[in-house]
Amino acid sequence: MNTNLILGLGGSIFTLLLLFELMRRHRLREKYAVFWGLVALLTLVITIFPGLLFWVADLIGVAVPANLLFFLGTLLLLGVTLHLSYEMGRQEDRTRTLAEEVALLRLELEQARRQPRGDDDRSSSPSDG
């Protein structure tokens, strides 16, 4: 067997198995699993049909198909990085909002604890009815 075929098949199958395991343990959300599943399947297709990469490289005008593969991989990593940066910003905003809400609730709780209770004094005093 060709070394490229073994590496491609091994990497694709490992990625798919890892995806299924992470989803089974609820460690990966479905929207990310679909994306990584497509990447693994595309890698599998290119591994099984390497002529497809050569055809796309000729179609686009890239002299070396490996350069096209590296370029697409770089674009993929850039896209993932931008998306994760966006998600991290959203999570920071949510965390800040939750921290502010918790601080307000603690303040209300402390104020409620400091107020004297009038209910206890009235219940122990006799009423004239």
SERO-382123 format. One line per 4 residues: their letters; for each residue x, y, z of C-alpha. Coordinates in nm, 3 decimals, padded with zeros to 5 digits. Layout:
# SERO-382123
a	X/Y/Z; ...
# end
This chain:
# SERO-382123
mntn	00.000/00.000/00.000; 00.104/00.357/-00.066; 00.224/00.552/00.240; 00.005/00.852/00.148
lilg	-00.298/00.625/00.132; -00.222/00.471/00.470; -00.168/00.812/00.634; -00.478/00.962/00.474
lggs	-00.703/00.670/00.561; -00.563/00.647/00.915; -00.604/01.020/00.978; -00.957/01.033/00.836
iftl	-01.077/00.725/01.021; -00.914/00.843/01.345; -01.083/01.184/01.309; -01.424/01.026/01.246
lllf	-01.387/00.788/01.542; -01.277/01.076/01.765; -01.578/01.279/01.649; -01.820/01.000/01.733
elmr	-01.660/00.949/02.074; -01.669/01.321/02.158; -02.032/01.342/02.053; -02.119/01.029/02.253
rhrl	-01.969/01.188/02.564; -02.138/01.522/02.487; -01.801/01.699/02.465; -01.862/01.839/02.115
reky	-02.163/02.031/01.993; -02.343/01.915/01.681; -02.269/02.228/01.479; -01.895/02.170/01.521
avfw	-01.926/01.794/01.467; -02.087/01.847/01.127; -01.805/02.078/01.023; -01.528/01.842/01.136
glva	-01.714/01.545/00.989; -01.717/01.717/00.651; -01.345/01.790/00.681; -01.273/01.424/00.765
lltl	-01.490/01.298/00.479; -01.328/01.540/00.233; -00.987/01.418/00.348; -01.104/01.061/00.297
viti	-01.229/01.138/-00.056; -00.902/01.310/-00.150; -00.710/01.014/-00.007; -00.909/00.757/-00.202
fpgl	-00.926/00.967/-00.522; -00.602/01.170/-00.539; -00.669/01.250/-00.905; -00.950/01.475/-00.784
lfwv	-00.698/01.706/-00.616; -00.489/01.715/-00.933; -00.801/01.794/-01.140; -00.905/02.082/-00.910
adli	-00.547/02.217/-00.907; -00.541/02.213/-01.290; -00.884/02.372/-01.302; -00.777/02.659/-01.076
gvav	-00.432/02.688/-01.230; -00.219/02.581/-00.936; 00.104/02.415/-01.051; 00.154/02.190/-00.745
panl	-00.158/02.021/-00.598; 00.005/02.005/-00.254; 00.021/02.388/-00.255; -00.355/02.397/-00.313
lffl	-00.404/02.156/-00.025; -00.188/02.367/00.209; -00.367/02.686/00.099; -00.709/02.532/00.165
gtll	-00.588/02.400/00.501; -00.462/02.746/00.595; -00.796/02.901/00.498; -00.975/02.637/00.703
llgv	-00.762/02.708/01.010; -00.809/03.083/00.965; -01.185/03.037/00.947; -01.191/02.818/01.258
tlhl	-00.975/03.069/01.447; -01.202/03.359/01.352; -01.512/03.165/01.449; -01.368/03.063/01.786
syem	-01.261/03.423/01.851; -01.617/03.535/01.781; -01.760/03.268/02.012; -01.511/03.360/02.285
grqe	-01.617/03.726/02.266; -01.981/03.624/02.302; -01.897/03.408/02.603; -01.703/03.693/02.767
drtr	-02.007/03.919/02.728; -02.233/03.652/02.878; -01.993/03.597/03.167; -01.975/03.969/03.241
tlae	-02.356/03.997/03.236; -02.392/03.698/03.468; -02.129/03.836/03.708; -02.315/04.169/03.722
eval	-02.645/03.992/03.790; -02.489/03.783/04.068; -02.340/04.097/04.223; -02.680/04.269/04.221
lrle	-02.847/03.963/04.376; -02.581/03.949/04.650; -02.636/04.318/04.723; -03.012/04.265/04.750
leqa	-02.958/03.964/04.977; -02.724/04.156/05.207; -02.967/04.447/05.226; -03.253/04.211/05.307
rrqp	-03.048/04.050/05.585; -02.961/04.387/05.740; -03.319/04.514/05.759; -03.478/04.459/06.100
rgdd	-03.767/04.222/06.095; -04.084/04.376/06.224; -04.279/04.052/06.188; -04.108/03.884/06.485
drss	-04.179/04.174/06.722; -04.547/04.193/06.633; -04.611/03.823/06.668; -04.471/03.811/07.023
spsd	-04.667/04.114/07.149; -05.025/04.065/07.268; -05.292/04.209/07.047; -05.589/04.404/07.184
g	-05.823/04.293/06.904
# end
